[in-house]
Amino acid sequence: MRIYEELFIVRPDATDEEVDPLLEQLKNVVTHAGGMIDKTEKWGVRKLAYRVLKFNEGQYILLQFSSNPEPVKELERRLRVSDLVLKHMTVRIDEKLKRIEKRKKAREKRAARKPAAPVQPAAVASPLLPQEAPAPVPGAPGSVHATPPAAPVEKA
């Protein structure tokens, strides 16, 4: 079983009476193939990034499901031939979820190995921490303001 997300954009002027049968049809395709619908979200009407079939807006609908790869082709075919659907995209997300889970476990493992460092307030000066360096003394060796040595005077 794999986890998929199907995001599709429906015409903005489509009513719920038109969209709901399409959504039920897509759910039936997944369930008849032995899959499960994880969640269905209607995001509402949103502005499109660019004009699609003379529409500047569209209703976004997200369908997340778990199934074998076979029903995905049928879902995409039905979305392609539907007059309501402007755009659609199917993404397999189970690989991404595995990677995220693996990173999370590794991060927790590293955190468990590190000893907890004691936290000191920043306002209190610690005698162990280096203090502010003293101001340089003019004329001292190694100082930025040191005067150059005088040139030897020749006697004639």
HELIX and SHEET records of a PDB file:
HELIX    1   1 ASP A   16  HIS A   32  1                                  17    
HELIX    2   2 GLU A   70  VAL A   81  1                                  12    
HELIX    3   3 ASP A   94  ARG A  113  1                                  20    
SHEET    1   A 4 MET A  36  VAL A  52  0                                        
SHEET    2   A 4 PHE A  55  SER A  67 -1                                        
SHEET    3   A 4 ARG A   2  VAL A  10 -1                                        
SHEET    4   A 4 VAL A  85  ARG A  92 -1                                        
END                                                                             
